[in-house]
């Protein structure tokens, strides 16, 4: 999937999803990361959904981002209940999807200047 550049104020934009590598601001990424329109945490520790711990989300401020998209890799996987519960308690609205859908959704929300965070797993 090739994502066309839109007119946006986002500093970090997903330009292309192959799925490996993923291109952000014309730079290739081959590991898990967290992206917000104006912040990028790379690399991000967990490699896949089974490696995920609630502490992995501590770097994300709960404000202004209230929408958290969890890209679970090439295929959709349901995150552990304990992780979801902890994120909901922190005030995040959490959606999980495969990485292709997560990239697409992040791009749309970022272009609408929405407060969105995408956490993408499984590029290793």
FENLINKA-V800023 format. One record per backbone hydrogen bond with DSSP energy under -0.5 kcal/mol. NH is the residue of the N-H (numbers start at 1). CO is the residue of the C=O. E is the energy in kcal/mol with one decimal. If there is no record, write none. Layout:
nh,co,e
NH,CO,E
NH,CO,E
//
This chain:
nh,co,e
3,1,-0.5
3,15,-1.4
4,2,-0.5
8,6,-0.9
11,37,-1.8
12,37,-2.6
13,11,-0.6
15,13,-0.7
15,23,-2.7
16,23,-1.3
17,1,-2.1
18,21,-0.8
22,29,-2.4
23,16,-2.9
24,22,-0.6
24,27,-2.7
25,13,-2.0
27,24,-1.8
29,22,-2.7
33,120,-1.7
34,41,-2.2
35,118,-2.9
36,39,-3.1
37,116,-0.6
39,36,-1.2
41,34,-2.8
42,40,-0.6
43,32,-0.5
44,32,-2.7
51,48,-1.5
52,49,-0.9
56,53,-1.7
57,54,-1.8
58,55,-1.5
60,57,-1.7
61,59,-0.6
66,64,-0.5
66,115,-0.9
67,115,-1.2
68,66,-0.6
68,93,-3.1
69,67,-0.5
69,117,-3.3
70,68,-0.5
70,95,-3.0
71,69,-0.7
71,119,-3.2
72,70,-0.7
72,97,-2.4
79,77,-0.5
83,80,-0.5
84,80,-2.0
85,81,-2.8
86,82,-2.1
87,83,-2.3
88,84,-2.7
89,85,-2.3
90,86,-1.3
91,88,-1.3
92,87,-2.2
93,66,-3.9
94,92,-0.7
95,68,-2.4
97,70,-2.1
99,73,-3.3
102,98,-2.4
103,99,-2.7
104,100,-2.0
105,101,-2.8
106,102,-2.7
107,103,-2.4
108,104,-2.1
109,105,-2.5
110,106,-3.0
111,107,-2.1
112,108,-1.1
113,110,-1.7
114,109,-2.6
116,114,-1.0
117,67,-2.3
118,35,-2.9
119,69,-3.2
120,33,-2.7
120,118,-0.6
121,71,-2.2
122,47,-1.3
//
